[in-house]
Amino acid sequence: MRENAFQKKVIKFLKDKDVWHLKYWAGSQYTKQGIPDVLACIDGTFHGIELKTDVGQPTKLQLYNIRKIKESGGQAYILRPRDFDAWKERWFE
């Protein structure tokens, strides 16, 4: 599954669950690089969700930001299509 199609699937799921979320658009002069693709608040906990294909690799900056979010008490991780069902079970059931 392409990352763009997976992103739409994840965002639709979050919308259907009425979860506050934001698709972060990096790349302009006013935004930081390496921020997770989706920022969400799930049951009162901040989640930084970096979306990747099943073979895509995160950058060093993405891994750095995931680590910093975790150190700050939030949840941050890489979510891949093969892990989508397990992610839903962990956080929503």
N, C-alpha and C positions, 0 to 999 in steps of 0.2 A: 504494500500500500504506500502510495506517495505521501510525503509529509503533509502536503496541503490538504489532501483528502482526509488524512487522519486528524488533522487540526480541526476540520469542520465537524467530524464525528465527535471529538472530545467537547468542543464548544456546544454543540447541539445537546449532548448529554448533560452538561452543566446547566444549560438553559432549562431543559426539561425538569431538572431537579431543583430549579429555582435557587441555584447557588450564585452568590455574588462572584463575578469573575471579570477579568480584563485581559484582552488579547494585547500583548505588549508589542508595539511596532518599533523596532530599533532601526538605526540607519540614518537618521536625520541629525543635524547639528545639535538638536536639543534633547536627544535621548542617549542614554548610556548603552554601550555595547555589552553583550554577554548576559543580559537579563533573561530569565526564563520566558518562554513563549507565552505562557498563560499564568496569570497571578489570580489566585482564588482564595476565598475564605470558606473553609469547609468545617462546619460544626465549631466555629469560633477559632479555628487554627489557620494561620497563614500558610498557603501552599504556593511554591514556585515550581511550575511544571514545565520542564524542557521537553519538547516533543521531538522525537527522532524516528526515522524509519527503523526497521529491524536491523539494518546494517550501518546506519548513520553514526558518526562519532562526534561527541561534544568537543568544543574547543577548550583550551586551558582556561580561558576567561569564563566560559560557562561553568566549568567545574569549580572554579574559584568562587563564583557567585552562589552556586549551590551549597558549597561548604559554609560560606558566610551566613546564609539564611539559616542553615541548621544550627550554627553556633549562636544565632540570635534567638533560638527557640522555635523557629518555624519548621515546616516540612518542605523539603526541596528534593527533587529527583528527576531522573530521565524517564519518560513514559514512552513506551514503544507499542506498536499495534499488537504484538504477541502477548503483551502484559496487560492489555486493556481490561479484559474480563476480571483478572485477579485484582486490578486496581479498583474496579467498581465494587467488588466484594469487600475489599479491605476498608474502603472509606465510606461506602453508602449502604451496606447491608448489615 
